[in-house]
Amino acid sequence: MITHLHRLTMQGILGDDSGQYRTVPVFIRGSRYVPPNPLRVPDAMSDFVSRFAHRPDCLHPIVFAAQAHIQLAVIHPFVDGNGRVSRLLVNGCLLRDGSPPASYPATSRAEYLATLEHAQTTQDIDAFVGITAEAVDWMQQRYLLAMRQTLL
């Protein structure tokens, strides 16, 4: 599913590399985080899929979705488009668990990127979970507003 999401979102941008795990080292512009060696990507993704196939009952859906986003960003399995796929994955996790989707507003992009990098480099995920909760709340407020306007 993850490679399919990547292919769908990146086909017009990456061409034949869309939907394919990276085979070259990459660096994230403006970030201190260095993704793992490309030889580790297939095994890391296999572990990722096993870990995030189902949410443990004791874990809140927003925390689970944020953890999935962070871990996919840590692996950085594609040459480009990792953020897009991660955000789609977050929404897939949330919707599967009956939660509203998240929309990380462009006005909060710097904070989003800073908290993601912090989670990647320190294992402290609290700030990123908070950003994800705010993104879910933001989207839920948009839905409620639209419903109120429709019903009036």
For each residue, the residues with C-beta under 8 A, 3 or more apart:
1: 4 5 92
2: 5 6 45 49 72 77 85 89
3: 6 7 19 20 21
4: 1 7 8 19
5: 1 2 8 9 85 88 89
6: 2 3 9 10 18 19 20 78 81 85
7: 3 4 10 11 18 19
8: 4 5 11
9: 5 6 18 81 84 85 88
10: 6 7 13 14 17 18 19 78 80 81 84
11: 7 8 14 15 18 19
12:
13: 10 18 80 81
14: 10 11 17 18 79 80 81
15: 11 18
16: 20
17: 10 14 20 78 79
18: 6 7 9 10 11 13 14 15 81
19: 3 4 6 7 10 11
20: 3 6 16 17 23 78
21: 3 38 41 42 45 77 78
22: 26 38 41 76 77 78 79
23: 20 38
24: 38 79
25: 35 37 38
26: 22 35 38 76 79
27: 31 34 35
28: 31 33 34 35 76
29:
30: 113
31: 27 28 113 117
32: 117 121
33: 28 74 117 120 121
34: 27 28
35: 25 26 27 28 74 75 76
36: 40 41 44 74 75 76
37: 25 40 41
38: 21 22 23 24 25 26 41
39:
40: 36 37 43 44
41: 21 22 36 37 38 44 45 75 77
42: 21 45 46
43: 40 46 47
44: 36 40 41 47 48 75 77
45: 2 21 41 42 48 49 75 77
46: 42 43 49 50
47: 43 44 50 51
48: 44 45 51 52 71 72 75
49: 2 45 46 52 53
50: 46 47 53
51: 47 48 71
52: 48 49 64 67 68 71 93
53: 49 50
54:
55: 59 61 64 93 97
56: 59 64
57:
58:
59: 55 56 63 64 67
60: 63 64
61: 55 64 65 93 94 97 98 99
62: 65 66 94 99 129 132 133 136
63: 59 60 66 67 125 129
64: 52 55 56 59 60 61 67 68 93 97
65: 61 62 68 69 89 90 91 93 94 97 99 102 132
66: 62 63 69 70 90 125 128 129 131 132
67: 52 59 63 64 70 71 125 129
68: 52 64 65 71 72 86 89 90 93
69: 65 66 72 73 86 87 89 90 116 128 132
70: 66 67 73 74 116 119 120 125 128
71: 48 51 52 67 68 74 75
72: 2 48 68 69 75 76 77 82 85 86 89
73: 69 70 76 82 83 86 116 120
74: 33 35 36 70 71 120
75: 35 36 41 44 45 48 71 72
76: 22 26 28 35 36 72 73 82
77: 2 21 22 41 44 45 72 82
78: 6 10 17 20 21 22 81 82 85
79: 14 17 22 24 26
80: 10 13 14
81: 6 9 10 13 14 18 78 84 85
82: 72 73 76 77 78 85 86
83: 73 86 87
84: 9 10 81 87 88
85: 2 5 6 9 72 78 81 82 88 89
86: 68 69 72 73 82 83 89 90
87: 69 83 84 90 91 102 104
88: 5 9 84 85 91 92
89: 2 5 65 68 69 72 85 86 92 93
90: 65 66 68 69 86 87 93 94 101 102 132
91: 65 87 88 94 95 101 102
92: 1 88 89 95 96
93: 52 55 61 64 65 68 89 90 96 97
94: 61 62 65 90 91 97 99 100 101 102 136
95: 91 92 98 99 101
96: 92 93
97: 55 61 64 65 93 94
98: 61 95
99: 61 62 65 94 95 136
100: 94 136 139 140 143
101: 90 91 94 95 136 139
102: 65 87 90 91 94 132 135 136 138 139
103: 135 138 139 142
104: 87 108 109 112 131 132 135
105: 108 109 135 138
106: 109
107:
108: 104 105 111 112 131 134 135
109: 104 105 106 112 113
110: 113 114
111: 108 114 115 131
112: 104 108 109 115 116 131
113: 30 31 109 110 116 117
114: 110 111 117 118
115: 111 112 118 119 127 128 130 131
116: 69 70 73 112 113 119 120 128
117: 31 32 33 113 114 120 121
118: 114 115 121 122 124 127 128
119: 70 115 116 122 123 124 125 127 128
120: 33 70 73 74 116 117
121: 32 33 117 118
122: 118 119
123: 119
124: 118 119 127
125: 63 66 67 70 119 128 129
126: 129 130
127: 115 118 119 124 130 131
128: 66 69 70 115 116 118 119 125 131 132
129: 62 63 66 67 125 126 132 133
130: 115 126 127 133 134
131: 66 104 108 111 112 115 127 128 134 135
132: 62 65 66 69 90 102 104 128 129 135 136
133: 62 129 130 136 137
134: 108 130 131 137 138
135: 102 103 104 105 108 131 132 138 139
136: 62 94 99 100 101 102 132 133 139 140
137: 133 134 140 141
138: 102 103 105 134 135 141 142
139: 100 101 102 103 135 136 142 143
140: 100 136 137 143 144
141: 137 138 144 145
142: 103 138 139 145 146
143: 100 139 140 146 147
144: 140 141 147 148
145: 141 142 148 149
146: 142 143 149 150
147: 143 144 150 151
148: 144 145 151 152
149: 145 146 152
150: 146 147
151: 147 148
152: 148 149
